[in-house]
Structure formats: structure tokens, C-alpha cells
């Protein structure tokens, strides 16, 4: 979770619960797409260490700047 900003259009990514690399962990981040930004809270749905990670949004909103 903390490394999302390295490969996604994300700022301020942080872990809220759990180790961040295992199923069930929760995080929050600010996603950016041009003038739009979303604050998203998500949960790691599946994880295979060193191979893949899948997550799902559990809360969020959009705004433009």
C-alpha cells in the first residue's frame, strides 16, 4: 500500500490496518487523474507476495481542483 505512489497516480498512500501486503489489510490514498482527485479507502482482496495484489474500494469520493 505504501508503495502505490511509485507506480500509480496516487499521493498520500498509507496503511490504516494490517501489514499492507496481506488480504484484509486496509489503506487510504488520494488518486489523481488530471484536475480530478479521489480520496479512496480500500481493502486488499487477494495477495501473492512478490507476484500480485488485488484490492477493492470500500469508500471514496471524487472532487475536482
N, C-alpha and C positions, 0 to 999 in steps of 0.2 A: 504494500500500500504506500509506504513512504517513498518508493522509487517511481511511482506513476509519472511524476513530472519529468522524468528522464526520457520517456518515450511516448507521452500523450500530451495533449494541450490542456494540461492541468497545473494549477498552482495551489499551494497551501494544502497538500495532501497530508493527512495524519491518521494514525490508528486511534480508534475510540475504545475498542475492546478486543482482547485476544492478541495473538502473536503477529497478525497481519499477513501471514503466509499460509494459514490453515483454514479449512472450511469452518464457517461460523464466525470468523473474525469480522469486525465492523470498522468502517473508516468513513471519513468525510473529506471531500475535496471540492475545489472550485474549478469547474470545467469552463474553458473559453473557446468560443468559435466566432471569430471576427469581433463585432461590437457586442455580442451576447455572452452572458456568463450564467452558469448554473451552479448553485450550491447543491451538492448531491451527497446523500448518506447511502452507503451501500454495504452489502454483506458478501463475503467470499462464499460462493456456492460450491465450488469444486477446486481442488488444488492437487497438483502432482509436482512436488518440489523439483525445481530445475527444468521442468518441461512446460507446464501450462498452469494458468489460473483463470477461473471464470467467476464473475461476480454479478450481482443483480442490485439494481437501485431499490432502496426501501423507502426513501423520502427525498424530495428535492423540489426546487423551484427555479424558474428562469427569469432573467431580467436583462435589459439592455443598458449599455453605458454609453 
